[in-house]
Amino acid sequence: MNTRIIIVVLCTLLVACQSTERKVTSASPTLLDDSLFPSYGLFPVETPEEIFYLDEEAQQFAERAVYESSASEKNVKRLVKSIFGRSEHGVLYRNSANTTANTTFSNRAANCLSLSIMAYALAEHAGLKATFYEVDIPEYWTRRDGFSLLNGHINLRVAVPNEPLLVSIGSSYADIDFDPQMIQSDFPRNAVPKERVLSMFYNNKGADALVANSYSRAYSYFRAAATLSPSLQQSWVNLGVLYRMVGAYEQAELAYKHALTINDSHLTAWENLAILYIHQERDEEAKAITEMVEARRRSNPYYHFILGEQDYDEGKYARAIEHYQRALRIDDSRHEILFSLARTYHQLGDVNNAQRYLEKAVRHSPNEQDRSRYMSKIAALASR
């Protein structure tokens, strides 16, 4: 049976095309059912201290970046500039980089969550005040290793504490984000506590484990996320996904419905519930939910984009182009959609259209990393 698996992750939501399931029965479904994964304790999660730990090199980096002539003179802007300027192209964006602060510092690669965790640790060590913000963005998908990823977003504000003995050199605060347009956008954002960010980290690590078919490890992480921050909707949806994958349908339904009590407009939770009903042959209930979800998503370019990505993966290139074009009619400025059109036309042997859409992708790229990637592909096309 070909069905989708939808996993909600901050900076990623994953949708697979098929799964292998085993039947599990339980007389009393529960939100956290340890009996389904008796070996989960063999996979302890990272402690908060491990997640925010910085070694001596990282600590010295923070001190050099922030301090001016003394510990009482702090430069916020220079910390941000130093973070993004540590290598030739700065910190590289990597969607799957769900890493601790010190590993992110060493690898110089991050997603929005691991970047924010590292920057928080650096700022705190240097005596700055750091605040996490969760950004309320529309549903936005990308693809990775055969999975669709629905991206959430988080960023960080660092500021000089309001203390009379401290002197701010230049601006008293700065925002840290891979996408400068995100900071300038009208998307609302809400300050979130450190505990919630820890739960987001556990949730993302659980998703990594689920994709790797390590179900007990995934449960350990999702359980930690849900226990630490019960209001984090993603972890309950993901627990539902995990329960469904092992055939614990009653637990899955309970988890999805609990997630919807937190926010009943979360379309991914609804979609997962519909998928569960399909497995249970509750077709009328599934149909009603699916129609509601699709109606709400039609005006979102990324809804059409992800349908195109799925068709592309299946080699249905003409259908993929139709979906991409629908997405462009809603928003013609998204570089990901333009690149996917170029890639698909190239598969069809249409070099002119491939190059045309690649050039448009370059013009709309938000960062130098994407621009360089697209320009190298243009050069490769021209050489042929």
C-alpha positions as CSV (number, residue, x, y, z in Angstrom):
1,M,0.0,0.0,0.0
2,N,1.5,3.4,-1.0
3,T,0.7,5.9,1.6
4,R,2.3,9.0,2.9
5,I,4.1,9.4,6.2
6,I,4.1,13.0,7.5
7,I,6.5,14.0,10.2
8,V,6.5,17.5,11.6
9,V,9.9,18.9,12.4
10,L,11.1,22.5,13.1
11,C,12.9,23.3,9.9
12,T,11.5,20.1,8.4
13,L,8.4,18.0,8.0
14,L,8.9,14.7,6.2
15,V,6.5,12.8,3.9
16,A,7.5,9.4,2.7
17,C,5.8,7.4,-0.1
18,Q,5.4,4.0,1.6
19,S,6.0,2.2,4.8
20,T,6.1,-1.3,6.2
21,E,3.8,-1.8,9.1
22,R,3.2,-4.5,11.8
23,K,0.0,-4.9,13.8
24,V,0.1,-4.0,17.5
25,T,-2.9,-4.2,19.7
26,S,-3.5,-2.4,23.0
27,A,-6.4,-2.6,25.3
28,S,-5.9,1.0,26.6
29,P,-4.4,3.5,24.2
30,T,-2.4,6.2,25.8
31,L,-0.5,9.3,24.7
32,L,2.8,7.9,25.8
33,D,2.9,4.2,25.5
34,D,6.3,2.9,26.6
35,S,5.2,-0.7,26.2
36,L,5.3,-0.4,22.4
37,F,9.0,0.5,22.5
38,P,10.4,-1.4,25.6
39,S,14.1,-0.7,24.6
40,Y,13.7,3.1,24.2
41,G,15.7,3.6,27.4
42,L,18.8,2.3,25.5
43,F,18.7,5.5,23.5
44,P,19.2,8.4,26.0
45,V,18.7,11.9,24.6
46,E,21.3,14.6,24.9
47,T,21.1,16.7,28.1
48,P,20.6,20.5,28.0
49,E,24.2,20.8,29.1
50,E,25.4,18.7,26.2
51,I,23.2,20.6,23.6
52,F,24.5,24.0,24.6
53,Y,28.1,23.0,25.5
54,L,30.9,25.0,23.9
55,D,34.6,23.9,24.0
56,E,37.4,26.3,24.7
57,E,37.9,27.2,21.1
58,A,34.3,28.2,20.7
59,Q,34.3,30.2,24.0
60,Q,37.4,32.1,22.9
61,F,35.7,32.8,19.6
62,A,32.7,34.3,21.3
63,E,34.9,36.5,23.6
64,R,37.0,37.8,20.7
65,A,33.9,38.6,18.7
66,V,32.0,40.5,21.4
67,Y,34.5,42.2,23.7
68,E,36.0,45.5,22.6
69,S,38.7,46.9,25.0
70,S,37.2,45.3,28.1
71,A,34.6,42.9,29.3
72,S,32.3,45.9,29.9
73,E,32.3,46.9,26.2
74,K,30.3,44.6,24.0
75,N,29.8,44.6,20.3
76,V,26.6,42.7,19.2
77,K,27.0,43.3,15.5
78,R,30.5,41.9,15.4
79,L,29.3,38.6,16.9
80,V,26.8,38.2,14.1
81,K,29.4,39.1,11.5
82,S,31.9,36.7,13.0
83,I,29.4,33.8,13.0
84,F,28.7,34.1,9.3
85,G,32.3,34.9,8.3
86,R,34.2,32.0,9.9
87,S,34.8,30.3,6.5
88,E,35.0,31.5,3.0
89,H,31.2,31.4,2.6
90,G,30.3,31.7,6.2
91,V,28.1,29.2,8.0
92,L,26.5,26.9,5.4
93,Y,22.9,26.1,5.5
94,R,22.1,22.3,5.7
95,N,18.6,21.3,6.3
96,S,19.5,18.1,8.0
97,A,22.0,19.6,10.4
98,N,20.3,18.8,13.7
99,T,23.4,19.3,15.8
100,T,24.4,20.5,19.2
101,A,26.0,24.0,19.6
102,N,29.6,22.7,19.7
103,T,29.2,20.3,16.7
104,T,27.6,23.1,14.7
105,F,30.5,25.4,15.5
106,S,33.0,22.7,14.5
107,N,31.1,21.7,11.3
108,R,30.2,25.3,10.2
109,A,26.9,23.9,8.9
110,A,23.5,24.4,10.4
111,N,19.8,24.6,9.9
112,C,17.7,27.4,11.5
113,L,17.4,25.6,14.8
114,S,21.0,24.5,15.2
115,L,22.2,27.9,14.1
116,S,20.0,29.5,16.8
117,I,21.2,27.1,19.4
118,M,24.9,27.7,18.6
119,A,24.4,31.5,18.5
120,Y,22.5,31.4,21.8
121,A,25.4,29.5,23.5
122,L,28.0,31.9,22.0
123,A,26.0,35.0,23.1
124,E,25.3,33.7,26.6
125,H,29.0,32.8,27.1
126,A,30.0,36.4,26.0
127,G,27.5,37.9,28.5
128,L,24.9,38.9,26.0
129,K,21.1,38.4,26.4
130,A,19.7,36.0,23.8
131,T,16.0,35.3,23.0
132,F,14.7,32.6,20.7
133,Y,11.8,33.4,18.4
134,E,9.5,31.0,16.6
135,V,8.3,32.5,13.3
136,D,4.8,31.8,12.1
137,I,5.3,31.1,8.4
138,P,3.0,29.5,5.8
139,E,3.3,25.8,5.1
140,Y,6.6,25.5,3.1
141,W,7.9,22.2,1.7
142,T,11.3,21.0,0.3
143,R,12.5,17.5,-0.6
144,R,15.4,15.4,0.8
145,D,16.3,11.8,0.1
146,G,12.9,10.9,-1.2
147,F,11.0,12.7,1.6
148,S,9.1,16.0,1.6
149,L,10.1,18.4,4.3
150,L,7.7,21.0,5.7
151,N,9.8,23.7,7.2
152,G,9.1,25.6,10.3
153,H,11.3,28.5,11.3
154,I,13.1,29.9,14.3
155,N,15.6,32.7,14.8
156,L,17.4,34.5,17.6
157,R,17.9,38.1,18.9
158,V,21.0,38.9,20.8
159,A,21.2,42.1,22.8
160,V,23.4,43.9,25.4
161,P,21.9,43.4,28.8
162,N,20.3,46.5,30.3
163,E,23.0,47.0,33.0
164,P,24.5,50.3,34.0
165,L,28.1,49.1,33.9
166,L,27.9,47.7,30.4
167,V,28.7,49.8,27.3
168,S,27.2,48.9,23.9
169,I,29.5,49.4,20.9
170,G,27.2,50.3,18.0
171,S,23.7,48.8,18.0
172,S,22.4,47.3,21.2
173,Y,20.8,44.3,19.5
174,A,20.9,42.1,16.4
175,D,18.9,39.3,14.9
176,I,20.5,36.1,13.7
177,D,18.9,34.3,10.7
178,F,20.0,32.6,7.6
179,D,17.4,34.5,5.5
180,P,17.6,38.3,6.0
181,Q,14.2,38.6,4.3
182,M,12.6,36.5,7.1
183,I,13.6,39.2,9.6
184,Q,12.2,41.9,7.4
185,S,9.0,40.0,6.6
186,D,5.6,40.7,8.1
187,F,5.4,37.1,9.5
188,P,4.6,37.3,13.2
189,R,7.1,35.8,15.6
190,N,6.8,34.9,19.3
191,A,9.5,34.6,21.9
192,V,9.9,31.0,23.1
193,P,11.7,29.7,26.2
194,K,14.8,27.6,26.1
195,E,12.9,24.5,27.2
196,R,10.7,24.7,24.1
197,V,13.8,24.9,21.9
198,L,15.2,21.9,23.6
199,S,12.0,20.1,22.8
200,M,12.3,21.2,19.2
201,F,15.8,19.7,19.1
202,Y,14.5,16.4,20.5
203,N,11.7,16.4,18.0
204,N,14.0,16.9,15.1
205,K,16.4,14.2,16.3
206,G,13.4,11.9,16.6
207,A,12.4,12.6,13.0
208,D,16.0,11.7,11.9
209,A,15.7,8.4,13.8
210,L,12.3,7.7,12.3
211,V,13.5,8.2,8.8
212,A,16.4,5.9,9.6
213,N,13.8,3.2,10.7
214,S,15.2,3.4,14.3
215,Y,11.8,3.4,16.0
216,S,12.8,3.0,19.6
217,R,15.3,5.8,19.3
218,A,12.6,7.9,17.6
219,Y,10.2,7.2,20.5
220,S,12.9,8.2,23.0
221,Y,13.3,11.6,21.4
222,F,9.6,12.3,20.7
223,R,8.8,11.2,24.3
224,A,11.4,13.6,25.7
225,A,10.1,16.4,23.5
226,A,6.5,15.8,24.6
227,T,7.4,15.5,28.2
228,L,9.5,18.6,28.4
229,S,7.0,20.8,26.4
230,P,3.5,19.3,26.3
231,S,2.2,22.2,24.2
232,L,4.7,21.4,21.4
233,Q,2.2,20.2,18.8
234,Q,4.8,18.7,16.5
235,S,5.9,16.0,18.9
236,W,2.3,14.7,19.4
237,V,1.8,14.6,15.6
238,N,5.1,12.7,15.2
239,L,4.2,10.3,18.0
240,G,1.0,9.6,16.0
241,V,3.1,8.9,12.9
242,L,5.3,6.6,14.8
243,Y,2.4,4.7,16.4
244,R,0.8,4.3,13.0
245,M,3.9,3.0,11.4
246,V,4.0,0.2,14.0
247,G,0.3,-0.5,13.6
248,A,-0.8,1.0,17.0
249,Y,-3.8,2.8,15.3
250,E,-5.7,3.6,18.5
251,Q,-2.7,5.3,20.0
252,A,-2.1,7.2,16.7
253,E,-5.6,8.6,16.7
254,L,-5.3,9.6,20.3
255,A,-2.1,11.5,19.6
256,Y,-3.4,13.3,16.5
257,K,-6.5,14.4,18.3
258,H,-4.5,15.6,21.2
259,A,-2.4,17.6,18.9
260,L,-5.6,19.2,17.4
261,T,-6.7,20.2,20.9
262,I,-3.6,22.4,21.0
263,N,-4.3,23.9,17.6
264,D,-7.3,22.7,15.6
265,S,-6.1,24.5,12.4
266,H,-2.9,22.5,12.0
267,L,-3.4,21.0,8.6
268,T,-0.6,18.5,8.9
269,A,-2.2,17.0,12.0
270,W,-5.5,16.8,10.1
271,E,-3.8,15.2,7.1
272,N,-2.2,12.6,9.2
273,L,-5.5,11.8,10.8
274,A,-7.0,11.3,7.3
275,I,-4.1,9.0,6.4
276,L,-4.8,7.0,9.5
277,Y,-8.5,6.7,8.6
278,I,-7.5,5.4,5.1
279,H,-5.5,2.6,6.8
280,Q,-8.6,1.8,8.9
281,E,-10.8,1.9,5.9
282,R,-12.8,4.8,7.3
283,D,-13.0,6.3,3.9
284,E,-15.8,8.8,4.3
285,E,-14.1,10.4,7.3
286,A,-10.8,10.5,5.5
287,K,-12.4,12.0,2.4
288,A,-14.1,14.8,4.4
289,I,-10.8,15.7,6.1
290,T,-8.8,15.5,2.8
291,E,-11.2,17.8,1.0
292,M,-11.0,20.4,3.8
293,V,-7.2,20.3,3.9
294,E,-6.9,20.6,0.1
295,A,-9.3,23.5,0.0
296,R,-7.2,25.4,2.5
297,R,-4.0,24.7,0.7
298,R,-4.9,25.7,-2.8
299,S,-3.7,29.3,-2.4
300,N,-0.3,28.1,-1.1
301,P,2.3,27.9,-3.8
302,Y,4.2,25.3,-1.9
303,Y,1.2,22.9,-1.9
304,H,1.5,22.8,-5.7
305,F,5.3,22.8,-5.5
306,I,5.4,19.6,-3.3
307,L,2.9,17.9,-5.7
308,G,5.4,18.7,-8.5
309,E,8.3,17.4,-6.5
310,Q,6.5,14.1,-5.8
311,D,5.7,13.7,-9.6
312,Y,9.3,14.5,-10.4
313,D,10.6,11.8,-8.1
314,E,8.3,9.4,-9.9
315,G,9.5,10.5,-13.4
316,K,6.2,12.1,-14.3
317,Y,7.9,15.3,-15.6
318,A,5.1,16.8,-17.7
319,R,2.7,16.6,-14.7
320,A,5.5,18.0,-12.4
321,I,5.8,21.0,-14.7
322,E,2.0,21.6,-14.5
323,H,2.2,21.7,-10.7
324,Y,5.2,24.0,-10.7
325,Q,3.5,26.4,-13.1
326,R,0.5,26.6,-10.9
327,A,2.8,27.4,-8.0
328,L,4.5,30.2,-10.0
329,R,1.1,31.7,-10.9
330,I,0.6,32.2,-7.2
331,D,4.2,33.4,-6.4
332,D,6.7,33.8,-9.2
333,S,9.6,34.8,-6.9
334,R,10.5,31.6,-5.2
335,H,13.9,30.3,-6.3
336,E,13.1,26.7,-5.3
337,I,10.2,26.5,-7.7
338,L,12.2,28.1,-10.5
339,F,15.0,25.7,-10.0
340,S,12.7,22.7,-10.0
341,L,11.2,23.9,-13.3
342,A,14.8,24.2,-14.8
343,R,15.7,20.7,-13.5
344,T,12.5,19.2,-15.0
345,Y,12.9,20.9,-18.4
346,H,16.5,19.6,-18.4
347,Q,15.2,16.0,-17.9
348,L,12.9,16.5,-20.9
349,G,15.9,17.7,-23.0
350,D,14.6,21.3,-23.2
351,V,17.9,23.1,-22.6
352,N,16.6,26.6,-23.4
353,N,13.8,26.5,-20.8
354,A,16.2,24.9,-18.3
355,Q,18.7,27.7,-18.7
356,R,15.9,30.4,-18.6
357,Y,14.5,29.2,-15.3
358,L,18.0,28.7,-13.8
359,E,18.8,32.3,-14.6
360,K,15.5,33.4,-12.9
361,A,16.4,31.2,-9.9
362,V,19.8,33.0,-9.6
363,R,18.0,36.4,-9.6
364,H,15.7,35.4,-6.8
365,S,18.1,33.5,-4.6
366,P,18.3,34.8,-1.0
367,N,21.9,34.0,-0.4
368,E,25.3,33.5,-2.1
369,Q,25.3,29.8,-1.5
370,D,22.2,29.2,-3.6
371,R,23.3,31.7,-6.2
372,S,26.7,29.9,-6.6
373,R,25.0,26.6,-6.9
374,Y,22.6,27.7,-9.6
375,M,25.3,29.6,-11.5
376,S,27.5,26.5,-11.6
377,K,24.6,24.6,-13.2
378,I,24.1,27.3,-15.8
379,A,27.8,27.1,-16.6
380,A,27.5,23.3,-17.0
381,L,24.5,23.7,-19.4
382,A,26.4,26.3,-21.4
383,S,29.4,24.0,-21.8
384,R,27.2,21.4,-23.4
